[in-house]
Amino acid sequence: MKKEELISMLSAKNDCNETIKWLRLKYLPEIIQLFNSEESRKRFGLYQGEKIPTNERNLTDVRTRMGVLIEFELARISNQFLEENKISDIFWSYVVANRFPDLEIRSNDGERHLRLEIKTLQCVAEEKSANFDTLLKDINPNTDFVVVFLWDWDSTLSENYKWDSAPIIFNAFVFNAYTLALLRDTYWLNNPPSNLGNGFQGFDLRYAVTCTDGVYSKEQGNYGKLTRIWKKDFPYLPHNAPLLNDTIEEYFIFQDEIISTGFKLIAYNHLKQITNNAPSKEIIKQGHFFKSQNIAYFLSKTISVRQAKEISVSRGISVFVVMTEKYRSSIYRVVNGESEKLASDEKPKNALKIMLSLREN
């Protein structure tokens, strides 16, 4: 990466479309590779049998903490990257006021350039609840971007450090913050709850406002949830423009990948524990699934229960699991070409216990 290119892009001197492509294809892959190095991951590792909480409340706290640590580490790596490229007149800075955005590029005289809002989502989390609720009036359409990082714990052993597991970043998704907020607001304003009464859903100067039976209050639930910002074929599309279309395309890629990556990690981990073998990824016309010995895991987003049964019967699978987008599992046994449901709507931890008990019996 050339020094002049780094300075120009980070200084927000280029067209927004060009900046997005550069962040996606050149800059962030380089930074992620540095983050995923052993020298970086050693700072986050779990050592000597250390455990993170398994109850949902404390687990949420861990994810929040990891989000902040990943954000800080990415900024540290980025500043180190600038130093290695002999760039000293701009730097990554933290926004300490706990408002949009999280990170900013500044010149030594304090002038502000590119601005990034960082969101981190753990792939296997059942409820991926990161919110983007900054109002349009507070977003610069030319300099502001939302970057979503998908991460999870990885137990691959290190050659140099004796960690039990350490986080790894799988991918990053880059959105123009203004057009993402435009999609969010268009969807939210045109999809109000049924109990508005005589009121309206909208905004004041500070935040989104909702209404229940004519009583107004600050919206605290669904506004800005990253996984619910937009839906395919929603009829109230904002103005058609290349940057908006890019945001929509990236958003659907993001939605699909975060679900499929989480499913892959859970299915792989379960099957390895159940069968003591590394599972294989089977690819078929409808989608893909994971299989080890005579057990298989399917994702309902790509393969229906009926299709899963047909595949299981044809491939000699005796027990199969169909997992929803929130990783709730239904467990089936194949008997004489028919499927028998053994459990439904089980969380991953409970589903694994059931599968292990089936294996023992």
LINHU-V818647 format. One record per helix or strand of 3 or more residues. SS is the DSSP state (a for helix, b for strand). FROM is the first residue (numbers start at 1). LEN is the number of residues. If there is no record, write none. Layout:
ss->SS from->FROM len->LEN
ss->SS from->FROM len->LEN
//
This chain:
ss->a from->3 len->8
ss->a from->16 len->20
ss->a from->38 len->4
ss->a from->56 len->29
ss->b from->90 len->5
ss->b from->103 len->5
ss->b from->112 len->11
ss->a from->136 len->3
ss->b from->144 len->11
ss->b from->163 len->14
ss->a from->177 len->13
ss->b from->208 len->5
ss->b from->215 len->4
ss->a from->226 len->3
ss->a from->242 len->34
ss->b from->280 len->4
ss->b from->288 len->5
ss->b from->295 len->5
ss->a from->305 len->10
ss->b from->319 len->5
ss->b from->329 len->7
ss->b from->338 len->9
ss->a from->348 len->13
//
